[in-house]
């Protein structure tokens, strides 16, 4: 159960009685949900068990001998609160005491709990400003939880005012509990006890509002927060008394649960509400609108934040890594003073700590990130900026460009932001702005950094890649890693962009790094493999050939398909090695198949880059000769969208292959006007089209396959419909005039042995 999570995580050591009670309560809930035990009995037994154990713990605390009377007083008050909560929970389902009596019982519990928490050692001593900030940060999510409560609480038998009060109470208690369990002092006994009190009160509110008589299993939802809340009250109170007034180690507040959990609960509530056929009412709309101003105010406060400015200044003085502000805008070709160059040199020539990965004051950057993370509600962002296009410059010219870039950055950022060198071709910006405004800052940095840089007698254009990571709940090293991953993603997606870190992005980038690490040497290690997909004649269903498809059987990454493999291979300049391996292996297999009576052809894919190499035709001829394969049995496919960049060379290579007798095919044909015009120039034998050309068009016009087939007939080109995945598509391709078909609806890719067995079913196959 979700509400058992704080108990499992925050209790400092294993407690057998608490574990046994939790197990018993879980079994009772299962029995009640299955209808084996009446709901009122389940609630009474569970509440009684929780009250008994928590009461015993708190009674021992109340009678503990100590020179400080505060823990004993806290134990007495909290013990009384737990007993009152237990009595209310036991009596309410079994007797119709009414809402007012239940409300009185809940208020008594709240009063006793507050009094006990005030006497508890180790409670947080926050200033009024910090408390106000926490209130503002929490109001929006709390209203979201309240709206979820309003949508989910039953309407029948519950007056509208009572339902509204209960929803608001649940929202406030739920958010306060989240703050207790995720705040900077979440490991302290006082925080655990406070969270337990809030869960207990939330359970009472649910118990009052959810139907339980005579057997309403929905009321069982009140049991987990009620029972586990009482247990956490006792555990936290004892831990706080043991720790005394010692200040707990302050951690960074865990920000994501306070943002994600309320949003997830609200989305679930809205989905259930709308799924039940209910329309939003006026109260729902008003509550949703009421949540907007707190979020706006929170963002405005984050914008104006300068977290711990004194500490930030100390970091700057100690590190010596901050370039002075220049508020006047500087265009390309600005004249730089000697101290500007000195400032940049100081940033980029500092020795790097072990593991730094490049010149720049990494330690000062981590200190600045730690300073932001030390506040109760951390807000801020790190932007890593990388400049591309300076590699061919000499050291002096490169420093000129980077110094100009720093000046441009200084004209954009806020006075409290930090700029420090991080790599030889980039720098880092630490801002106190919230994530949305930090992203806007990143776009302004791109605008400032991309205009030309004027050097001695020439101008230089550079590209910039910016990675953004939010400083919220993560340690400095994690924030730096996240920003670096986002920056790397910006480079991969084409540069001149800002990329925002998220967990999915990290998964993608880690996967990409694994691919880049494992792919070199895959050919030598024997990890590559081919599967073959038969191509059939649509008129008689006979196989006419097969297409060789590459698979990388990595022992580390599993099976990797070409769509993921080839982009990495292109970046690592390994495409040629892979494609010649494919051609060699395909021709060898074709030679083995030639032992029988079949004369099937084999299609292999090549990239435009490899096709246009000067010796491609000669090398292909040598491979065919090595295995004794007739040239007409080989089909070389090239993708249509990628040939436009070097069309004359592509035409020459295709013509050279046809002069050998090798057949050529144009893959991924799009049937656009430019493609049709280009088709007349290409010496090809086969044209491969996707299923999107086979079906009817949305505007009611005939399928485009009719046009393609007509053009193919005039040019003497045969049409292959590929990626056919349904019988409807197969029939559409046949009726459209396509001679050949390929796809899962006809035959799936398989190993050479299985494809050969498939061919054996067609003894007359010979094309």
C-alpha positions in Angstrom: 0.0 0.0 0.0 1.3 3.4 -0.9 0.7 4.9 2.6 3.0 2.2 4.1 5.9 3.7 2.2 6.8 6.4 4.7 6.6 3.9 7.5 9.0 1.6 5.7 11.4 4.3 4.7 11.5 6.7 7.6 11.5 4.3 10.6 15.1 4.3 11.7 15.2 0.5 12.6 13.1 -2.5 12.2 10.3 -2.9 14.8 8.7 -6.3 15.0 5.4 -5.2 16.7 4.9 -2.5 14.0 5.6 -5.0 11.2 3.2 -7.6 12.8 0.5 -5.0 13.2 0.9 -3.8 9.6 0.6 -7.3 8.3 -2.5 -8.0 10.4 -4.1 -4.8 9.1 -3.3 -5.7 5.5 -4.9 -9.1 6.0 -8.0 -7.5 7.5 -8.3 -5.2 4.6 -8.1 -8.0 2.1 -10.7 -9.9 4.0 -13.0 -6.9 4.1 -12.5 -6.1 0.4 -13.4 -9.7 -0.4 -16.6 -9.5 1.8 -15.4 -12.1 4.3 -15.5 -9.6 7.2 -18.0 -6.8 7.6 -16.5 -3.4 6.9 -17.4 -1.9 10.3 -15.7 -4.8 12.0 -12.6 -4.4 9.9 -12.4 -0.7 10.7 -12.9 -1.4 14.5 -10.3 -4.2 14.7 -7.7 -2.3 12.6 -8.2 0.9 14.6 -8.0 -1.0 17.8 -4.8 -2.7 16.9 -3.1 0.5 15.8 -4.3 2.4 18.9 -3.1 -0.3 21.2 0.4 -0.5 19.9 0.8 3.2 19.5 -0.6 3.8 22.9 1.8 1.4 24.5 4.7 3.1 22.9 3.6 6.6 23.9 2.7 5.5 27.4 6.3 4.3 27.9 7.5 7.7 26.6 5.1 9.5 29.0 6.5 7.5 32.0 10.2 7.8 31.0 12.4 9.3 33.6 14.2 12.4 32.2 15.5 15.7 33.4 13.6 17.3 30.6 9.8 17.2 31.1 9.0 18.1 27.5 9.2 14.5 26.1 7.0 13.2 28.8 4.4 15.9 28.2 4.5 15.2 24.5 4.0 11.5 25.2 1.0 12.2 27.4 -0.7 14.5 24.8 0.1 12.3 21.8 -1.1 9.2 23.7 -4.4 11.0 24.4 -4.7 12.0 20.8 -4.1 8.5 19.5 -6.7 7.1 22.0 -9.2 9.7 20.9 -8.6 8.9 17.3 -9.0 5.2 18.0 -12.2 5.6 19.9 -13.6 7.8 17.2 -12.7 5.2 14.5 -14.1 2.3 16.5 -17.4 4.0 17.5 -18.2 5.8 14.2 -18.8 2.7 12.0 -20.7 0.8 14.7 -23.0 3.6 15.9 -24.8 6.4 14.1 -23.3 9.3 16.1 -23.7 11.8 13.3 -21.3 14.2 11.6 -21.2 16.7 14.4 -20.1 14.2 17.0 -17.5 12.8 14.6 -16.3 16.3 13.9 -15.9 17.0 17.6 -13.8 13.8 18.0 -11.6 14.8 15.1 -11.1 18.3 16.5 -10.1 16.8 19.9 -7.6 14.7 18.1 -6.2 17.7 16.3 -6.0 19.8 19.4 -4.2 17.2 21.4 -1.8 16.4 18.5 -0.8 20.0 18.0 -0.2 20.5 21.7 1.9 17.3 21.8 3.9 18.3 18.7 4.7 21.7 20.3 6.3 19.9 23.3 8.2 17.5 21.2 12.0 18.0 21.0 13.6 18.5 17.6 10.7 20.3 16.0 11.8 22.7 13.2 12.5 26.3 14.1 11.7 28.1 10.9 11.5 31.8 10.4 8.2 33.4 9.5 9.5 34.1 6.0 10.4 30.5 5.4 7.1 29.3 6.7 5.3 31.7 4.4 7.3 30.5 1.5 6.4 26.9 2.3 2.8 27.9 2.5 2.9 29.5 -0.9 4.7 26.5 -2.4 2.1 24.1 -1.0 -1.1 26.0 -1.7 -1.4 25.1 -5.4 -0.8 21.4 -4.9 -3.0 21.3 -1.9 -5.9 22.8 -3.9 -5.3 20.2 -6.5 -5.6 17.5 -3.9 -8.7 19.2 -2.6 -10.2 19.2 -6.1 -9.4 15.5 -6.4 -11.2 14.9 -3.1 -14.2 16.9 -4.2 -14.5 14.8 -7.4 -14.0 11.5 -5.6 -16.0 11.9 -2.4 -19.5 10.4 -2.6 -22.4 12.8 -3.3 -25.2 10.7 -2.0 -25.9 11.1 1.7 -23.2 13.8 2.1 -24.4 17.5 2.2 -22.6 19.8 -0.2 -21.0 22.0 2.6 -19.7 18.9 4.4 -18.3 17.5 1.2 -16.5 20.7 0.4 -15.1 21.0 3.9 -13.9 17.4 3.8 -12.3 17.9 0.4 -10.4 21.0 1.5 -9.4 19.3 4.7 -8.1 16.3 2.8 -6.2 18.5 0.4 -4.5 20.5 3.2 -3.7 17.5 5.3 -2.4 15.5 2.3 -0.1 18.3 1.2 1.1 18.9 4.7 1.9 15.2 5.1 3.9 15.3 1.8 5.9 18.3 3.1 6.6 16.4 6.3 7.8 13.3 4.6 9.8 15.1 1.8 11.1 18.2 3.6 14.8 18.9 4.4 14.4 17.3 7.9 12.3 14.4 6.7 14.5 11.9 8.6 14.0 13.5 12.0 11.6 12.0 14.5 9.6 15.2 14.8 8.9 15.2 11.0 7.9 11.5 11.1 5.6 12.2 14.1 4.1 15.3 12.4 3.5 13.3 9.2 1.8 10.5 11.3 -0.5 13.1 12.9 -1.6 14.4 9.5 -2.2 10.9 8.1 -4.3 10.1 11.2 -6.4 13.2 10.8 -6.8 12.4 7.1 -8.0 8.9 7.9 -10.6 10.3 10.3 -11.9 12.7 7.7 -12.2 9.8 5.2 -13.9 7.7 7.8 -16.5 10.5 8.5 -17.2 11.1 4.8 -17.1 7.6 3.2 -20.1 5.3 3.6 -19.4 2.3 5.9 -22.8 1.1 7.0 -24.0 -1.5 6.7 -21.2 -2.8 4.5 -19.6 -0.2 2.3 -16.1 -1.5 1.4 -15.1 2.0 0.1 -14.7 3.1 3.7 -11.8 0.7 4.0 -9.7 3.4 2.2 -9.7 5.2 5.5 -7.9 2.4 7.3 -4.3 2.7 5.9 -3.8 6.4 6.7 -5.5 6.0 10.0 -3.5 3.0 11.3 -0.2 3.8 9.8 -0.5 7.4 10.9 -1.0 6.3 14.5 2.0 4.0 14.3 4.2 6.8 12.8 3.1 9.1 15.6 4.5 6.7 18.2 7.6 5.9 16.3 8.4 9.5 15.5 7.7 10.7 19.0 10.1 8.1 20.5 12.8 8.9 18.0 12.5 12.6 18.6 12.7 12.1 22.4 15.8 9.9 21.9 17.5 12.6 19.8 16.6 15.4 22.1 17.2 18.9 20.8 20.0 17.9 18.6 19.6 19.5 15.2 19.1 16.8 12.5 21.2 16.7 9.5 19.5 18.8 6.9 19.1 17.2 3.5 17.9 18.7 0.3 14.1 18.8 0.1 12.7 16.1 -2.2 10.8 18.3 -4.7 9.4 15.8 -7.1 6.9 14.0 -4.8 5.4 17.4 -3.9 4.8 18.1 -7.6 4.2 14.7 -9.1 2.0 13.0 -6.5 -0.7 15.7 -6.3 -0.8 16.0 -10.1 -1.1 12.2 -10.5 -3.9 12.0 -7.9 -5.7 14.9 -9.6 -5.4 13.3 -13.0 -6.7 10.0 -11.7 -9.6 11.7 -10.0 -10.5 13.7 -13.2 -10.3 10.5 -15.3 -12.6 8.6 -12.9 -15.0 11.5 -12.7 -15.3 11.9 -16.5 -15.3 8.2 -17.0 -18.3 7.9 -14.9 -20.2 10.3 -17.2 -20.1 13.2 -14.8 -19.6 16.8 -16.0 -17.5 19.4 -14.1 -19.6 21.4 -11.8 -19.2 25.0 -10.7 -17.3 24.1 -7.6 -14.8 22.1 -9.5 -14.1 25.0 -11.9 -13.8 27.5 -9.1 -11.3 25.2 -7.2 -9.3 24.7 -10.4 -9.1 28.4 -11.0 -8.2 29.0 -7.4 -5.1 26.9 -7.8 -3.7 29.1 -10.6 -2.7 32.2 -8.5 -0.6 30.2 -6.0 1.4 28.6 -8.9 1.9 32.0 -10.5 3.0 33.5 -7.2 5.4 30.6 -6.6 7.0 31.1 -10.0 7.3 34.9 -9.4 9.0 34.2 -6.0 11.4 31.8 -7.7 12.2 34.4 -10.3 13.1 36.9 -7.6 15.1 34.4 -5.5 18.8 34.8 -5.0 19.3 31.8 -2.7 21.7 32.6 0.1 23.4 35.5 -1.6 26.0 35.9 1.1 27.1 32.2 0.6 27.0 32.7 -3.1 29.3 35.7 -2.9 31.6 33.7 -0.7 31.8 30.9 -3.2 32.6 33.4 -5.9 35.4 35.1 -3.9 36.9 31.7 -3.0 36.7 30.2 -6.5 37.7 33.4 -8.3 35.7 32.1 -11.3 33.2 34.8 -11.9 33.5 37.1 -14.8 32.4 40.7 -14.0 29.1 41.9 -15.3 28.9 44.0 -18.4 25.3 45.2 -18.7 25.9 47.1 -22.0 25.1 45.0 -25.0 28.1 44.1 -27.2 27.8 43.2 -30.9 30.1 41.3 -33.1 33.6 42.7 -33.4 33.6 44.4 -29.9 37.0 45.4 -28.6 38.1 43.6 -25.4 40.1 44.8 -22.6 43.1 42.8 -21.3 41.3 41.9 -18.0 38.4 40.3 -20.1 40.9 37.9 -21.6 42.5 37.3 -18.3 39.1 36.5 -16.7 38.3 33.9 -19.4 41.8 32.4 -19.2 41.4 32.1 -15.4 38.3 30.2 -16.0 39.7 27.8 -18.5 43.2 27.2 -17.3 42.6 26.1 -13.8 43.7 22.6 -12.9 40.8 20.2 -12.9 40.1 17.8 -10.0 40.3 14.1 -10.7 37.4 13.1 -12.9 36.8 16.7 -14.0 36.7 15.9 -17.7 37.9 19.2 -19.0 39.4 22.6 -18.0 37.2 24.9 -15.9 36.5 25.4 -12.3 34.3 22.4 -11.6 34.7 22.8 -7.9 33.3 26.3 -7.9 30.4 25.2 -10.0 29.5 22.3 -7.6 29.8 24.8 -4.7 27.3 27.1 -6.4 24.9 24.3 -7.0 25.2 23.2 -3.4 24.4 26.7 -2.2 21.1 26.7 -4.1 20.3 23.2 -2.8 20.8 24.2 0.8 17.6 26.3 1.1 14.4 24.6 2.3 12.7 25.0 -1.1 15.5 24.9 -3.6 14.8 26.6 -7.0 17.2 27.3 -9.8 18.7 25.7 -12.8 22.0 24.9 -14.4 22.7 25.6 -18.1 25.7 24.0 -19.8 26.6 25.9 -23.0 28.9 24.3 -25.6 30.1 26.3 -28.7 30.8 24.5 -32.0 32.9 25.8 -34.8 36.1 26.9 -33.0 38.1 23.7 -33.5 40.0 25.1 -36.5 41.1 28.3 -34.8 44.4 29.0 -33.1 44.6 29.5 -29.4 44.4 33.3 -29.5 41.5 33.4 -31.9 39.6 30.8 -29.9 40.1 32.8 -26.7 38.8 35.9 -28.6 35.6 34.1 -29.6 35.0 32.6 -26.1 35.6 36.0 -24.4 33.2 37.6 -26.8 30.7 34.8 -26.0 31.0 35.4 -22.3 30.4 39.1 -22.8 27.2 38.4 -24.7 26.1 36.0 -22.0 26.7 38.7 -19.4 24.4 41.1 -21.3 21.5 38.6 -21.0 21.6 37.0 -17.6 20.4 38.5 -14.3 22.9 40.2 -11.9 22.7 37.3 -9.4 23.5 34.6 -11.9 26.9 32.8 -12.0 29.0 32.2 -15.1 32.0 29.9 -14.9 34.2 28.0 -17.3 33.5 24.3 -17.7 35.0 23.0 -20.9 37.6 24.3 -23.4 34.7 25.3 -25.7 32.0 26.2 -23.3 30.8 27.4 -19.9 28.1 27.0 -17.3 25.4 29.4 -16.1 23.8 28.9 -12.7 20.6 30.9 -12.3 18.1 31.2 -9.5 15.2 31.4 -11.9 12.6 28.6 -11.9 12.7 26.0 -14.7 10.3 27.7 -17.1 12.2 31.0 -16.9 15.5 29.2 -17.1 14.4 27.7 -20.4 13.5 31.1 -21.6 16.9 32.3 -20.6 18.4 29.4 -22.6 16.6 30.6 -25.7 17.9 34.1 -25.2 21.4 32.8 -24.8 21.1 31.0 -28.2 20.0 34.3 -29.7 22.9 36.1 -28.2 25.6 33.5 -29.1 24.8 32.6 -32.7 25.4 36.0 -34.6 28.8 36.1 -36.4 32.0 36.7 -34.5 34.4 39.1 -36.1 38.0 38.0 -36.1 41.1 39.6 -37.7 40.0 40.0 -41.3 37.2 37.5 -41.2 34.0 36.5 -39.5 33.1 33.2 -37.9 29.7 31.6 -37.3 29.3 29.2 -34.4 26.6 26.9 -33.2 25.6 26.5 -29.6 24.1 23.5 -27.7 22.6 24.1 -24.3 21.6 21.5 -21.7 19.3 22.5 -18.9 18.8 20.8 -15.5 16.6 21.9 -12.6 18.3 22.3 -9.2 15.6 20.8 -7.1 16.1 17.8 -4.8 19.2 16.4 -6.5 22.7 16.7 -5.4 25.2 19.0 -7.2 26.9 16.1 -9.0 23.6 14.8 -10.2 22.5 18.2 -11.4 25.8 18.5 -13.3 25.4 15.1 -14.8 21.8 15.8 -15.9 22.7 19.0 -17.6 25.6 17.3 -19.4 23.2 14.6 -20.7 20.8 17.3 -21.9 23.6 19.2 -23.6 24.7 16.0 -25.3 21.1 15.4 -26.5 21.1 19.0 -27.9 24.2 18.2 -29.9 22.7 14.9 -31.3 19.5 16.7 -32.4 21.4 19.2 -34.6 22.7 21.9 -32.2 21.4 25.5 -31.9 18.8 24.3 -29.4 18.1 24.0 -25.7 17.3 20.6 -24.3 15.7 20.0 -20.9 16.7 17.0 -18.9 14.1 14.4 -18.0 14.4 10.8 -16.9 13.4 9.4 -20.4 16.1 11.6 -21.9 18.6 10.0 -19.6 17.4 6.5 -20.6 17.9 7.4 -24.3 21.3 8.9 -23.8 22.6 6.0 -21.6 21.3 3.6 -24.3 23.1 5.7 -26.9 26.4 5.7 -24.9 26.1 1.9 -24.5 25.6 1.5 -28.3 28.6 3.7 -29.0 30.7 1.8 -26.6 29.8 -1.7 -27.8 29.4 -1.3 -31.5 33.1 -0.9 -32.4 34.5 -4.4 -32.9 31.1 -6.0 -33.2 32.1 -7.4 -36.6 35.3 -8.9 -35.4 33.6 -10.4 -32.4 31.1 -12.2 -34.6 28.0 -10.4 -33.1 26.3 -9.4 -36.4 23.7 -11.6 -38.0 21.3 -11.6 -41.0 17.7 -12.5 -41.2 15.8 -12.8 -44.5 12.3 -11.7 -45.4 10.8 -13.4 -48.5 9.4 -11.3 -51.4 6.4 -12.9 -53.1 4.8 -12.6 -56.5 1.4 -11.2 -55.8 -0.2 -12.9 -58.8 0.6 -16.5 -57.8 2.0 -16.3 -54.3 5.3 -17.8 -55.3 8.5 -16.5 -53.6 10.8 -14.6 -56.0 13.5 -13.4 -53.6 14.4 -12.2 -50.1 15.7 -9.1 -48.5 18.7 -9.4 -46.1 18.1 -7.5 -42.9 20.9 -6.7 -40.4 20.6 -7.7 -36.7 23.2 -7.0 -34.0 23.1 -9.8 -31.4 24.9 -7.9 -28.7 25.6 -10.0 -25.5 25.2 -6.7 -23.5 22.4 -4.9 -25.2 20.4 -7.7 -26.7 19.2 -7.6 -30.3 19.6 -4.2 -31.9 17.7 -3.4 -35.1 19.0 -1.2 -38.0 16.8 1.8 -37.1 18.7 2.1 -33.9 22.0 0.7 -35.1 22.7 2.7 -38.3 22.6 6.3 -36.8 25.2 5.3 -34.3 27.3 3.6 -37.0 27.1 6.7 -39.1 28.4 8.9 -36.2 31.2 6.4 -35.5 32.0 6.1 -39.3 31.3 2.3 -39.2 28.6 2.2 -41.9 31.0 1.0 -44.6 32.3 -1.8 -42.4 28.8 -3.0 -41.6 27.5 -2.8 -45.1 30.3 -4.7 -46.7 29.9 -7.4 -44.1 26.2 -7.5 -45.0 26.9 -7.7 -48.8 29.5 -10.5 -48.2 27.3 -12.6 -46.0 24.3 -12.1 -48.2 26.2 -13.2 -51.3 27.5 -16.2 -49.5 24.0 -17.2 -48.4 22.8 -16.7 -52.0 25.5 -19.0 -53.2 24.3 -21.7 -50.7 20.7 -21.3 -51.9 21.9 -21.6 -55.6 22.7 -25.3 -54.9 19.0 -26.1 -55.4 16.8 -25.4 -58.4 15.7 -22.0 -57.2 16.9 -18.8 -58.8 15.8 -16.4 -56.2 17.3 -12.9 -55.9 18.7 -11.3 -52.8 18.3 -7.6 -51.9 20.7 -5.7 -49.7 20.5 -2.1 -48.5 23.3 0.4 -48.9 23.5 4.0 -47.8 24.0 6.8 -50.3 27.4 7.5 -48.6 28.7 4.0 -49.3 27.2 3.8 -52.8 28.9 6.9 -53.9 32.4 5.8 -53.0 34.6 5.5 -56.1 35.3 1.8 -55.9 31.8 0.5 -54.9 31.0 -1.1 -58.3 34.4 -2.9 -58.4 34.2 -4.2 -54.9 30.6 -5.5 -55.4 31.8 -7.3 -58.6 34.7 -8.9 -56.6 32.3 -10.2 -53.9 30.0 -11.7 -56.5 32.9 -13.3 -58.2 34.3 -14.7 -54.9 31.1 -16.7 -54.3 30.2 -17.4 -57.9 26.9 -15.6 -57.7 25.4 -14.5 -61.0 25.1 -10.7 -60.9 21.4 -10.7 -61.8 20.6 -12.5 -58.6 21.7 -9.5 -56.5 19.5 -6.4 -55.9 21.1 -3.3 -54.5 18.6 -1.0 -52.7 19.2 2.7 -52.0 16.8 4.9 -50.0 15.0 7.5 -52.1 14.9 10.4 -49.5 18.7 10.4 -49.2 19.9 10.5 -52.8 19.1 14.1 -53.7 22.3 15.4 -52.2 24.5 13.7 -54.7 22.2 12.6 -57.4 24.6 12.6 -60.4 27.0 10.3 -58.5 24.2 8.0 -57.4 23.0 7.8 -61.1 26.6 6.9 -62.2 27.0 4.1 -59.6 23.6 2.6 -60.3 24.4 2.6 -64.0 27.7 0.9 -63.2 25.9 -1.8 -61.2 23.4 -2.4 -64.0 26.3 -2.7 -66.5 27.5 -5.7 -64.4 24.1 -7.2 -64.5 23.2 -6.3 -60.9 19.6 -5.2 -60.5 18.9 -1.9 -58.6 16.0 -0.8 -56.5 14.8 2.5 -55.1 13.5 2.1 -51.5 11.1 4.3 -49.5 9.6 5.9 -52.6 7.3 8.8 -51.6 5.4 9.5 -54.9 5.8 13.3 -54.6 6.1 15.5 -57.6 9.8 15.9 -57.2 10.3 12.2 -56.6 8.3 11.3 -59.8 10.4 13.7 -61.8 13.6 12.3 -60.3 12.6 8.8 -61.0 13.1 9.3 -64.8 16.8 9.9 -64.2 17.5 6.8 -62.1 18.6 3.6 -63.7 16.6 1.2 -61.6 14.8 -2.1 -62.0 12.5 -2.2 -58.9 10.6 0.5 -57.1 9.6 -0.2 -53.5 6.6 1.7 -52.0 5.0 1.6 -48.6 1.4 0.7 -47.6 0.5 4.4 -47.4 0.4 4.5 -51.2 -1.9 1.5 -51.5 -4.9 2.6 -49.4 -7.5 5.2 -50.3 -6.6 8.8 -49.7 -8.6 10.9 -47.1 -9.8 13.3 -49.8 -11.6 10.4 -51.6 -9.1 10.4 -54.5 -7.9 7.1 -56.0 -4.8 5.6 -54.3 -1.5 7.0 -55.3 -0.4 3.5 -56.3 -2.3 3.9 -59.5 0.0 6.8 -60.5 3.1 5.0 -59.4 2.2 1.9 -61.4 1.5 3.9 -64.5 4.8 5.6 -64.3 6.6 2.4 -63.6 5.1 0.7 -66.6 6.3 3.6 -68.9 9.8 3.4 -67.4 10.0 -0.4 -67.4 10.2 -0.5 -63.6 8.5 -3.2 -61.5 6.7 -2.2 -58.3 7.3 -3.9 -54.9 4.8 -3.1 -52.1 6.6 -3.5 -48.8 5.6 -3.4 -45.1 2.3 -5.1 -45.9 0.8 -6.1 -42.5 -2.8 -7.0 -43.3 -4.7 -9.0 -45.9 -6.5 -5.7 -46.8 -3.2 -4.1 -47.7 -2.1 -7.2 -49.7 -5.3 -7.1 -51.7 -5.0 -3.4 -52.2 -1.4 -3.8 -53.6 -2.5 -6.6 -55.9 -5.5 -4.7 -57.2 -3.3 -1.6 -57.6 -1.0 -3.4 -60.0 2.0 -4.1 -57.8 3.8 -7.2 -59.1 5.6 -8.1 -55.9 4.8 -7.9 -52.2 6.7 -8.0 -48.9 5.6 -7.7 -45.3 4.4 -9.5 -42.2 1.1 -10.4 -43.8 3.0 -12.5 -46.4 6.1 -13.8 -44.6 8.1 -12.6 -41.5 11.8 -12.2 -41.4 13.6 -15.4 -40.3 16.9 -17.1 -40.2 18.4 -18.6 -43.3 17.5 -22.1 -42.3 13.8 -21.3 -41.7 13.5 -19.2 -44.9 15.0 -22.1 -46.9 12.5 -24.5 -45.3 9.8 -22.0 -46.3 11.1 -22.0 -49.9 10.9 -25.8 -49.9 7.1 -25.4 -49.8 7.2 -23.8 -53.3 9.3 -26.3 -55.4 8.5 -24.4 -58.6 9.9 -21.1 -57.3 12.2 -19.8 -59.9 12.6 -16.2 -60.9 
